Amino acid sequence: MLLRYVALPPDNWADGRVVGNMGKLFHHQLPDHQHINVNEIHDEQLTIGQRIADQVATVMGSWNFLIGQALLLTIWFIINSVAWFYHFDAYPYILCNLLMSAQAAFATPLIMMSQNRQATKDRLTAENTYKVDVKSEQEVRAILAHMEAQDEELLKQTNYLIELIGHKKKEAING
């Protein structure tokens, strides 16, 4: 099966150039890739206000906050509806409505700022992932080229050995 790949070897095989060429193949290296942790870089650049906004968004976006607020509102409505207590905010709960509106007015911009920062961070992460993917593709191509060059060299050496064995057989038969 190998005989169909037989090609004449170059004249310079006997003078050691093939070993030198194989040595060059093994020394191919790509430059090192600098690893970037987007999360650390992003977190280091946050101001105090941005950290507070992120913390507020984290707390307000949790189940604990949602359940706590629901319990607080339920207690508020019960205290202001049952006849046994002084009704400091009687139905239609204007004070509660005012407090909820104020909470929404302050929380919404903070949450939106946090979301904008998260979108920026996501873009940076996507860009970094793209750079890593491109670098990985380059490395795979270099490895494939290296393997192809090794295959070519091995094929040349195999063909040379096959030819050499053929010559030795002919010499043995003739000689």
Backbone as JSON Lines, residues from 0, in Angstrom:
{"i":0,"aa":"M","n":[0.82,-1.18,0.0],"ca":[0.0,0.0,0.0],"c":[0.87,1.25,0.0]}
{"i":1,"aa":"L","n":[1.97,1.18,0.7],"ca":[2.88,2.31,0.75],"c":[3.57,2.53,-0.59]}
{"i":2,"aa":"L","n":[3.62,1.51,-1.41],"ca":[4.35,1.62,-2.67],"c":[3.73,2.63,-3.62]}
{"i":3,"aa":"R","n":[2.45,2.86,-3.51],"ca":[1.85,3.84,-4.43],"c":[2.27,5.27,-4.07]}
{"i":4,"aa":"Y","n":[2.84,5.5,-2.9],"ca":[3.31,6.82,-2.5],"c":[4.8,7.0,-2.75]}
{"i":5,"aa":"V","n":[5.41,6.01,-3.36],"ca":[6.87,6.06,-3.55],"c":[7.23,7.22,-4.48]}
{"i":6,"aa":"A","n":[8.14,8.01,-4.01],"ca":[8.68,9.12,-4.8],"c":[10.18,9.11,-4.59]}
{"i":7,"aa":"L","n":[10.88,9.62,-5.54],"ca":[12.34,9.64,-5.41],"c":[12.74,10.6,-4.31]}
{"i":8,"aa":"P","n":[13.62,10.18,-3.41],"ca":[14.05,11.08,-2.33],"c":[15.01,12.13,-2.87]}
{"i":9,"aa":"P","n":[15.11,13.24,-2.2],"ca":[16.06,14.26,-2.65],"c":[17.49,13.78,-2.48]}
{"i":10,"aa":"D","n":[18.38,14.38,-3.21],"ca":[19.78,13.98,-3.18],"c":[20.46,14.34,-1.86]}
{"i":11,"aa":"N","n":[19.89,15.26,-1.1],"ca":[20.56,15.76,0.09],"c":[20.21,14.97,1.36]}
{"i":12,"aa":"W","n":[19.57,13.84,1.25],"ca":[19.19,13.09,2.44],"c":[20.41,12.53,3.16]}
{"i":13,"aa":"A","n":[21.37,12.13,2.43],"ca":[22.52,11.47,3.05],"c":[23.41,12.45,3.8]}
{"i":14,"aa":"D","n":[23.33,13.76,3.52],"ca":[24.24,14.7,4.18],"c":[23.67,15.29,5.48]}
{"i":15,"aa":"G","n":[22.55,14.75,5.98],"ca":[22.04,15.17,7.29],"c":[21.07,16.34,7.26]}
{"i":16,"aa":"R","n":[20.71,16.85,6.11],"ca":[19.78,17.99,6.07],"c":[18.38,17.59,6.51]}
{"i":17,"aa":"V","n":[18.01,16.36,6.3],"ca":[16.66,15.91,6.69],"c":[16.51,15.98,8.2]}
{"i":18,"aa":"V","n":[17.5,15.53,8.92],"ca":[17.44,15.61,10.38],"c":[17.33,17.06,10.82]}
{"i":19,"aa":"G","n":[18.06,17.93,10.17],"ca":[17.96,19.36,10.48],"c":[16.59,19.92,10.18]}
{"i":20,"aa":"N","n":[16.0,19.52,9.07],"ca":[14.66,19.99,8.73],"c":[13.64,19.49,9.75]}
{"i":21,"aa":"M","n":[13.76,18.23,10.18],"ca":[12.83,17.72,11.19],"c":[13.01,18.47,12.5]}
{"i":22,"aa":"G","n":[14.24,18.81,12.83],"ca":[14.49,19.58,14.05],"c":[13.81,20.93,14.0]}
{"i":23,"aa":"K","n":[13.81,21.58,12.84],"ca":[13.14,22.87,12.7],"c":[11.64,22.73,12.89]}
{"i":24,"aa":"L","n":[11.09,21.62,12.45],"ca":[9.65,21.41,12.6],"c":[9.24,21.35,14.06]}
{"i":25,"aa":"F","n":[10.09,20.78,14.89],"ca":[9.74,20.62,16.29],"c":[9.91,21.9,17.1]}
{"i":26,"aa":"H","n":[10.55,22.91,16.57],"ca":[10.8,24.14,17.32],"c":[9.82,25.26,16.97]}
{"i":27,"aa":"H","n":[8.77,24.96,16.23],"ca":[7.79,25.98,15.88],"c":[6.96,26.32,17.11]}
{"i":28,"aa":"Q","n":[6.91,27.6,17.49],"ca":[6.14,28.01,18.64],"c":[5.36,29.27,18.31]}
{"i":29,"aa":"L","n":[4.22,29.4,18.95],"ca":[3.41,30.61,18.81],"c":[3.68,31.51,20.01]}
{"i":30,"aa":"P","n":[3.52,32.81,19.84],"ca":[3.7,33.7,20.98],"c":[2.66,33.41,22.07]}
{"i":31,"aa":"D","n":[3.05,33.66,23.32],"ca":[2.15,33.4,24.44],"c":[0.95,34.32,24.38]}
{"i":32,"aa":"H","n":[-0.2,33.79,24.84],"ca":[-1.43,34.58,24.89],"c":[-1.56,35.16,26.29]}
{"i":33,"aa":"Q","n":[-1.87,36.43,26.35],"ca":[-2.07,37.08,27.64],"c":[-3.5,36.8,28.09]}
{"i":34,"aa":"H","n":[-3.64,36.18,29.25],"ca":[-4.96,35.86,29.78],"c":[-5.53,37.08,30.48]}
{"i":35,"aa":"I","n":[-6.79,37.37,30.18],"ca":[-7.45,38.54,30.74],"c":[-8.68,38.08,31.5]}
{"i":36,"aa":"N","n":[-8.79,38.5,32.76],"ca":[-9.99,38.23,33.54],"c":[-10.84,39.5,33.48]}
{"i":37,"aa":"V","n":[-11.85,39.49,32.64],"ca":[-12.69,40.66,32.43],"c":[-13.39,41.06,33.72]}
{"i":38,"aa":"N","n":[-13.79,40.09,34.53],"ca":[-14.48,40.39,35.78],"c":[-13.6,41.2,36.73]}
{"i":39,"aa":"E","n":[-12.34,40.8,36.87],"ca":[-11.43,41.54,37.76],"c":[-11.18,42.95,37.26]}
{"i":40,"aa":"I","n":[-10.94,43.09,35.97],"ca":[-10.69,44.41,35.4],"c":[-11.91,45.31,35.58]}
{"i":41,"aa":"H","n":[-13.08,44.76,35.3],"ca":[-14.32,45.54,35.43],"c":[-14.54,45.95,36.88]}
{"i":42,"aa":"D","n":[-14.38,45.01,37.81],"ca":[-14.63,45.31,39.22],"c":[-13.64,46.33,39.78]}
{"i":43,"aa":"E","n":[-12.4,46.32,39.3],"ca":[-11.4,47.28,39.77],"c":[-11.74,48.71,39.33]}
{"i":44,"aa":"Q","n":[-12.44,48.86,38.24],"ca":[-12.72,50.19,37.69],"c":[-14.02,50.79,38.21]}
{"i":45,"aa":"L","n":[-14.77,50.07,39.04],"ca":[-16.05,50.58,39.53],"c":[-15.84,51.66,40.59]}
{"i":46,"aa":"T","n":[-16.67,52.71,40.51],"ca":[-16.65,53.75,41.55],"c":[-17.52,53.29,42.71]}
{"i":47,"aa":"I","n":[-17.5,54.03,43.8],"ca":[-18.31,53.69,44.97],"c":[-19.79,53.73,44.61]}
{"i":48,"aa":"G","n":[-20.2,54.75,43.86],"ca":[-21.6,54.86,43.45],"c":[-22.03,53.68,42.59]}
{"i":49,"aa":"Q","n":[-21.16,53.24,41.71],"ca":[-21.49,52.1,40.85],"c":[-21.58,50.81,41.67]}
{"i":50,"aa":"R","n":[-20.71,50.68,42.67],"ca":[-20.77,49.5,43.54],"c":[-22.07,49.48,44.33]}
{"i":51,"aa":"I","n":[-22.47,50.66,44.81],"ca":[-23.73,50.76,45.56],"c":[-24.9,50.42,44.65]}
{"i":52,"aa":"A","n":[-24.9,50.95,43.43],"ca":[-25.98,50.65,42.48],"c":[-26.04,49.15,42.18]}
{"i":53,"aa":"D","n":[-24.9,48.52,42.02],"ca":[-24.88,47.08,41.76],"c":[-25.41,46.3,42.97]}
{"i":54,"aa":"Q","n":[-25.04,46.76,44.16],"ca":[-25.52,46.06,45.36],"c":[-27.02,46.24,45.53]}
{"i":55,"aa":"V","n":[-27.52,47.45,45.27],"ca":[-28.96,47.69,45.35],"c":[-29.69,46.82,44.33]}
{"i":56,"aa":"A","n":[-29.19,46.75,43.11],"ca":[-29.82,45.93,42.09],"c":[-29.78,44.45,42.47]}
{"i":57,"aa":"T","n":[-28.69,44.02,43.08],"ca":[-28.59,42.62,43.51],"c":[-29.61,42.31,44.6]}
{"i":58,"aa":"V","n":[-29.73,43.21,45.57],"ca":[-30.67,42.98,46.67],"c":[-32.11,43.06,46.17]}
{"i":59,"aa":"M","n":[-32.41,44.09,45.38],"ca":[-33.79,44.26,44.93],"c":[-34.2,43.21,43.9]}
{"i":60,"aa":"G","n":[-33.26,42.56,43.29],"ca":[-33.58,41.52,42.33],"c":[-33.59,40.13,42.93]}
{"i":61,"aa":"S","n":[-33.64,40.05,44.26],"ca":[-33.61,38.74,44.91],"c":[-34.99,38.33,45.42]}
{"i":62,"aa":"W","n":[-35.15,37.05,45.63],"ca":[-36.4,36.53,46.17],"c":[-36.59,37.01,47.61]}
{"i":63,"aa":"N","n":[-35.5,37.14,48.35],"ca":[-35.61,37.62,49.73],"c":[-36.26,39.0,49.78]}
{"i":64,"aa":"F","n":[-35.83,39.89,48.89],"ca":[-36.42,41.23,48.86],"c":[-37.89,41.17,48.46]}
{"i":65,"aa":"L","n":[-38.2,40.4,47.46],"ca":[-39.58,40.29,46.98],"c":[-40.5,39.75,48.07]}
{"i":66,"aa":"I","n":[-40.08,38.69,48.74],"ca":[-40.9,38.1,49.8],"c":[-40.99,39.06,50.99]}
{"i":67,"aa":"G","n":[-39.87,39.68,51.35],"ca":[-39.87,40.64,52.45],"c":[-40.79,41.82,52.18]}
{"i":68,"aa":"Q","n":[-40.74,42.34,50.96],"ca":[-41.61,43.47,50.62],"c":[-43.07,43.04,50.62]}
{"i":69,"aa":"A","n":[-43.36,41.85,50.13],"ca":[-44.75,41.36,50.15],"c":[-45.24,41.21,51.59]}
{"i":70,"aa":"L","n":[-44.41,40.69,52.47],"ca":[-44.79,40.55,53.88],"c":[-45.01,41.92,54.52]}
{"i":71,"aa":"L","n":[-44.1,42.86,54.25],"ca":[-44.22,44.21,54.81],"c":[-45.52,44.88,54.34]}
{"i":72,"aa":"L","n":[-45.83,44.76,53.06],"ca":[-47.07,45.35,52.54],"c":[-48.3,44.67,53.14]}
{"i":73,"aa":"T","n":[-48.24,43.36,53.31],"ca":[-49.37,42.64,53.91],"c":[-49.6,43.12,55.34]}
{"i":74,"aa":"I","n":[-48.52,43.23,56.11],"ca":[-48.64,43.72,57.49],"c":[-49.17,45.15,57.49]}
{"i":75,"aa":"W","n":[-48.66,45.98,56.58],"ca":[-49.11,47.37,56.46],"c":[-50.62,47.42,56.21]}
{"i":76,"aa":"F","n":[-51.09,46.61,55.28],"ca":[-52.52,46.62,54.95],"c":[-53.36,46.09,56.11]}
{"i":77,"aa":"I","n":[-52.86,45.08,56.79],"ca":[-53.61,44.52,57.93],"c":[-53.7,45.55,59.05]}
{"i":78,"aa":"I","n":[-52.58,46.17,59.4],"ca":[-52.58,47.16,60.49],"c":[-53.51,48.32,60.15]}
{"i":79,"aa":"N","n":[-53.54,48.72,58.9],"ca":[-54.35,49.88,58.52],"c":[-55.77,49.52,58.11]}
{"i":80,"aa":"S","n":[-56.13,48.25,58.2],"ca":[-57.49,47.82,57.84],"c":[-58.26,47.3,59.03]}
{"i":81,"aa":"V","n":[-57.58,46.68,59.98],"ca":[-58.25,46.08,61.14],"c":[-58.62,47.18,62.12]}
{"i":82,"aa":"A","n":[-59.78,47.04,62.73],"ca":[-60.32,48.08,63.61],"c":[-59.6,48.18,64.95]}
{"i":83,"aa":"W","n":[-58.77,47.19,65.3],"ca":[-58.13,47.2,66.61],"c":[-56.94,48.15,66.69]}
{"i":84,"aa":"F","n":[-56.46,48.66,65.57],"ca":[-55.27,49.5,65.55],"c":[-55.64,50.9,65.07]}
{"i":85,"aa":"Y","n":[-54.75,51.85,65.41],"ca":[-54.89,53.2,64.89],"c":[-54.55,53.18,63.41]}
{"i":86,"aa":"H","n":[-55.36,53.73,62.56],"ca":[-55.16,53.72,61.1],"c":[-54.35,54.96,60.7]}
{"i":87,"aa":"F","n":[-53.02,54.81,60.7],"ca":[-52.17,55.94,60.29],"c":[-52.14,56.11,58.78]}
{"i":88,"aa":"D","n":[-52.58,55.09,58.03],"ca":[-52.64,55.18,56.57],"c":[-53.88,54.41,56.11]}
{"i":89,"aa":"A","n":[-55.01,55.0,56.31],"ca":[-56.27,54.32,56.0],"c":[-56.43,54.14,54.49]}
{"i":90,"aa":"Y","n":[-57.36,53.24,54.15],"ca":[-57.65,52.98,52.75],"c":[-57.95,54.29,52.06]}
{"i":91,"aa":"P","n":[-57.39,54.59,50.93],"ca":[-56.71,53.84,49.87],"c":[-55.19,53.79,50.01]}
{"i":92,"aa":"Y","n":[-54.67,53.86,51.24],"ca":[-53.25,53.68,51.54],"c":[-52.36,54.66,50.73]}
{"i":93,"aa":"I","n":[-52.64,55.92,50.91],"ca":[-51.91,56.95,50.16],"c":[-50.44,57.0,50.57]}
{"i":94,"aa":"L","n":[-50.16,56.86,51.87],"ca":[-48.77,56.88,52.33],"c":[-47.99,55.68,51.77]}
{"i":95,"aa":"C","n":[-48.62,54.53,51.77],"ca":[-47.98,53.34,51.2],"c":[-47.71,53.53,49.71]}
{"i":96,"aa":"N","n":[-48.68,54.09,49.02],"ca":[-48.52,54.35,47.59],"c":[-47.37,55.33,47.36]}
{"i":97,"aa":"L","n":[-47.27,56.36,48.19],"ca":[-46.19,57.32,48.07],"c":[-44.83,56.66,48.31]}
{"i":98,"aa":"L","n":[-44.73,55.82,49.34],"ca":[-43.47,55.14,49.64],"c":[-43.08,54.17,48.53]}
{"i":99,"aa":"M","n":[-44.06,53.45,47.98],"ca":[-43.77,52.53,46.89],"c":[-43.33,53.29,45.63]}
{"i":100,"aa":"S","n":[-43.96,54.41,45.37],"ca":[-43.57,55.23,44.22],"c":[-42.16,55.79,44.38]}
{"i":101,"aa":"A","n":[-41.84,56.22,45.6],"ca":[-40.49,56.74,45.87],"c":[-39.45,55.63,45.72]}
{"i":102,"aa":"Q","n":[-39.78,54.45,46.22],"ca":[-38.87,53.31,46.07],"c":[-38.64,53.02,44.59]}
{"i":103,"aa":"A","n":[-39.7,52.99,43.81],"ca":[-39.57,52.72,42.38],"c":[-38.78,53.83,41.68]}
{"i":104,"aa":"A","n":[-39.02,55.08,42.08],"ca":[-38.32,56.21,41.45],"c":[-36.82,56.15,41.7]}
{"i":105,"aa":"F","n":[-36.41,55.72,42.89],"ca":[-34.98,55.65,43.18],"c":[-34.36,54.34,42.7]}
{"i":106,"aa":"A","n":[-35.11,53.27,42.78],"ca":[-34.56,51.95,42.43],"c":[-34.38,51.78,40.92]}
{"i":107,"aa":"T","n":[-35.32,52.29,40.15],"ca":[-35.27,52.08,38.7],"c":[-33.99,52.6,38.06]}
{"i":108,"aa":"P","n":[-33.57,53.85,38.32],"ca":[-32.3,54.3,37.71],"c":[-31.1,53.49,38.18]}
{"i":109,"aa":"L","n":[-31.09,53.12,39.46],"ca":[-29.97,52.31,39.96],"c":[-29.9,50.96,39.27]}
{"i":110,"aa":"I","n":[-31.05,50.33,39.1],"ca":[-31.1,49.03,38.43],"c":[-30.7,49.17,36.97]}
{"i":111,"aa":"M","n":[-31.16,50.24,36.32],"ca":[-30.8,50.45,34.91],"c":[-29.31,50.72,34.75]}
{"i":112,"aa":"M","n":[-28.72,51.48,35.68],"ca":[-27.27,51.72,35.6],"c":[-26.51,50.41,35.76]}
{"i":113,"aa":"S","n":[-26.97,49.59,36.69],"ca":[-26.33,48.29,36.9],"c":[-26.46,47.41,35.67]}
{"i":114,"aa":"Q","n":[-27.62,47.43,35.03],"ca":[-27.83,46.64,33.82],"c":[-26.94,47.14,32.68]}
{"i":115,"aa":"N","n":[-26.78,48.46,32.56],"ca":[-25.9,49.0,31.52],"c":[-24.45,48.57,31.75]}
{"i":116,"aa":"R","n":[-24.02,48.6,33.01],"ca":[-22.66,48.14,33.3],"c":[-22.51,46.65,33.0]}
{"i":117,"aa":"Q","n":[-23.55,45.87,33.31],"ca":[-23.49,44.44,33.01],"c":[-23.43,44.21,31.51]}
{"i":118,"aa":"A","n":[-24.17,45.01,30.73],"ca":[-24.11,44.89,29.27],"c":[-22.71,45.22,28.75]}
{"i":119,"aa":"T","n":[-22.09,46.25,29.32],"ca":[-20.71,46.6,28.93],"c":[-19.76,45.46,29.28]}
{"i":120,"aa":"K","n":[-19.93,44.91,30.46],"ca":[-19.1,43.79,30.89],"c":[-19.3,42.58,29.97]}
{"i":121,"aa":"D","n":[-20.54,42.33,29.57],"ca":[-20.83,41.23,28.64],"c":[-20.16,41.44,27.29]}
{"i":122,"aa":"R","n":[-20.16,42.69,26.81],"ca":[-19.47,42.99,25.55],"c":[-17.97,42.75,25.67]}
{"i":123,"aa":"L","n":[-17.39,43.16,26.79],"ca":[-15.95,42.93,27.01],"c":[-15.66,41.43,27.07]}
{"i":124,"aa":"T","n":[-16.52,40.69,27.73],"ca":[-16.34,39.24,27.82],"c":[-16.45,38.61,26.44]}
{"i":125,"aa":"A","n":[-17.41,39.05,25.65],"ca":[-17.57,38.51,24.29],"c":[-16.36,38.84,23.43]}
{"i":126,"aa":"E","n":[-15.84,40.05,23.57],"ca":[-14.65,40.44,22.8],"c":[-13.44,39.6,23.2]}
{"i":127,"aa":"N","n":[-13.29,39.39,24.51],"ca":[-12.18,38.57,25.0],"c":[-12.33,37.13,24.52]}
{"i":128,"aa":"T","n":[-13.54,36.61,24.54],"ca":[-13.8,35.25,24.06],"c":[-13.47,35.14,22.58]}
{"i":129,"aa":"Y","n":[-13.82,36.16,21.82],"ca":[-13.51,36.16,20.39],"c":[-11.99,36.12,20.17]}
{"i":130,"aa":"K","n":[-11.25,36.93,20.94],"ca":[-9.79,36.95,20.8],"c":[-9.19,35.59,21.15]}
{"i":131,"aa":"V","n":[-9.71,34.96,22.2],"ca":[-9.22,33.63,22.58],"c":[-9.55,32.62,21.5]}
{"i":132,"aa":"D","n":[-10.75,32.71,20.91],"ca":[-11.14,31.8,19.84],"c":[-10.24,31.96,18.62]}
{"i":133,"aa":"V","n":[-9.93,33.2,18.26],"ca":[-9.04,33.45,17.12],"c":[-7.66,32.87,17.41]}
{"i":134,"aa":"K","n":[-7.17,33.1,18.61],"ca":[-5.86,32.57,18.99],"c":[-5.87,31.04,18.97]}
{"i":135,"aa":"S","n":[-6.94,30.43,19.46],"ca":[-7.04,28.97,19.43],"c":[-7.06,28.45,18.01]}
{"i":136,"aa":"E","n":[-7.76,29.14,17.14],"ca":[-7.8,28.73,15.73],"c":[-6.4,28.81,15.12]}
{"i":137,"aa":"Q","n":[-5.66,29.88,15.43],"ca":[-4.29,30.01,14.93],"c":[-3.41,28.87,15.43]}
{"i":138,"aa":"E","n":[-3.57,28.53,16.7],"ca":[-2.77,27.45,17.26],"c":[-3.12,26.11,16.62]}
{"i":139,"aa":"V","n":[-4.41,25.87,16.39],"ca":[-4.82,24.62,15.74],"c":[-4.26,24.56,14.32]}
{"i":140,"aa":"R","n":[-4.32,25.68,13.61],"ca":[-3.75,25.71,12.26],"c":[-2.25,25.44,12.28]}
{"i":141,"aa":"A","n":[-1.55,26.02,13.26],"ca":[-0.11,25.8,13.37],"c":[0.19,24.33,13.67]}
{"i":142,"aa":"I","n":[-0.6,23.74,14.55],"ca":[-0.4,22.32,14.87],"c":[-0.67,21.46,13.65]}
{"i":143,"aa":"L","n":[-1.74,21.76,12.92],"ca":[-2.04,20.99,11.72],"c":[-0.94,21.15,10.66]}
{"i":144,"aa":"A","n":[-0.44,22.36,10.51],"ca":[0.66,22.58,9.56],"c":[1.9,21.81,10.01]}
{"i":145,"aa":"H","n":[2.17,21.82,11.3],"ca":[3.3,21.08,11.84],"c":[3.14,19.59,11.57]}
{"i":146,"aa":"M","n":[1.93,19.08,11.81],"ca":[1.69,17.65,11.58],"c":[1.78,17.31,10.09]}
{"i":147,"aa":"E","n":[1.31,18.2,9.24],"ca":[1.39,17.97,7.79],"c":[2.86,17.94,7.35]}
{"i":148,"aa":"A","n":[3.64,18.86,7.9],"ca":[5.07,18.87,7.56],"c":[5.75,17.6,8.05]}
{"i":149,"aa":"Q","n":[5.38,17.14,9.23],"ca":[5.93,15.89,9.74],"c":[5.53,14.72,8.83]}
{"i":150,"aa":"D","n":[4.27,14.7,8.41],"ca":[3.81,13.65,7.5],"c":[4.62,13.64,6.21]}
{"i":151,"aa":"E","n":[4.85,14.83,5.66],"ca":[5.63,14.93,4.42],"c":[7.05,14.41,4.63]}
{"i":152,"aa":"E","n":[7.67,14.82,5.74],"ca":[9.02,14.35,6.01],"c":[9.05,12.84,6.23]}
{"i":153,"aa":"L","n":[8.08,12.32,6.98],"ca":[8.03,10.88,7.21],"c":[7.78,10.12,5.91]}
{"i":154,"aa":"L","n":[6.93,10.68,5.05],"ca":[6.68,10.05,3.75],"c":[7.95,10.03,2.91]}
{"i":155,"aa":"K","n":[8.7,11.13,2.91],"ca":[9.97,11.17,2.16],"c":[10.93,10.13,2.7]}
{"i":156,"aa":"Q","n":[11.03,10.06,4.03],"ca":[11.96,9.09,4.62],"c":[11.51,7.65,4.33]}
{"i":157,"aa":"T","n":[10.21,7.41,4.42],"ca":[9.68,6.07,4.13],"c":[9.95,5.69,2.68]}
{"i":158,"aa":"N","n":[9.68,6.63,1.78],"ca":[9.93,6.35,0.36],"c":[11.41,6.1,0.1]}
{"i":159,"aa":"Y","n":[12.25,6.86,0.78],"ca":[13.7,6.66,0.63],"c":[14.09,5.27,1.13]}
{"i":160,"aa":"L","n":[13.55,4.88,2.29],"ca":[13.87,3.56,2.82],"c":[13.35,2.44,1.92]}
{"i":161,"aa":"I","n":[12.16,2.63,1.36],"ca":[11.61,1.62,0.44],"c":[12.51,1.5,-0.78]}
{"i":162,"aa":"E","n":[12.93,2.63,-1.3],"ca":[13.82,2.61,-2.46],"c":[15.16,1.97,-2.1]}
{"i":163,"aa":"L","n":[15.67,2.3,-0.92],"ca":[16.94,1.74,-0.48],"c":[16.84,0.22,-0.31]}
{"i":164,"aa":"I","n":[15.74,-0.24,0.26],"ca":[15.53,-1.68,0.41],"c":[15.42,-2.34,-0.95]}
{"i":165,"aa":"G","n":[14.72,-1.67,-1.88],"ca":[14.61,-2.2,-3.24],"c":[15.98,-2.33,-3.89]}
{"i":166,"aa":"H","n":[16.84,-1.31,-3.73],"ca":[18.2,-1.36,-4.29],"c":[19.0,-2.49,-3.63]}
{"i":167,"aa":"K","n":[18.86,-2.66,-2.32],"ca":[19.59,-3.7,-1.61],"c":[19.12,-5.09,-2.08]}
{"i":168,"aa":"K","n":[17.82,-5.23,-2.33],"ca":[17.3,-6.52,-2.83],"c":[17.86,-6.82,-4.22]}
{"i":169,"aa":"K","n":[17.89,-5.76,-5.06],"ca":[18.43,-5.94,-6.41],"c":[19.9,-6.31,-6.34]}
{"i":170,"aa":"E","n":[20.65,-5.65,-5.43],"ca":[22.07,-5.97,-5.28],"c":[22.26,-7.4,-4.79]}
{"i":171,"aa":"A","n":[21.38,-7.84,-3.87],"ca":[21.49,-9.19,-3.35],"c":[21.17,-10.23,-4.41]}
{"i":172,"aa":"I","n":[20.18,-9.9,-5.27],"ca":[19.8,-10.83,-6.33],"c":[20.88,-10.85,-7.4]}
{"i":173,"aa":"N","n":[21.38,-9.68,-7.79],"ca":[22.39,-9.59,-8.84],"c":[23.78,-9.98,-8.33]}
{"i":174,"aa":"G","n":[24.0,-9.8,-7.11],"ca":[25.34,-9.88,-6.64],"c":[25.77,-11.09,-5.95]}
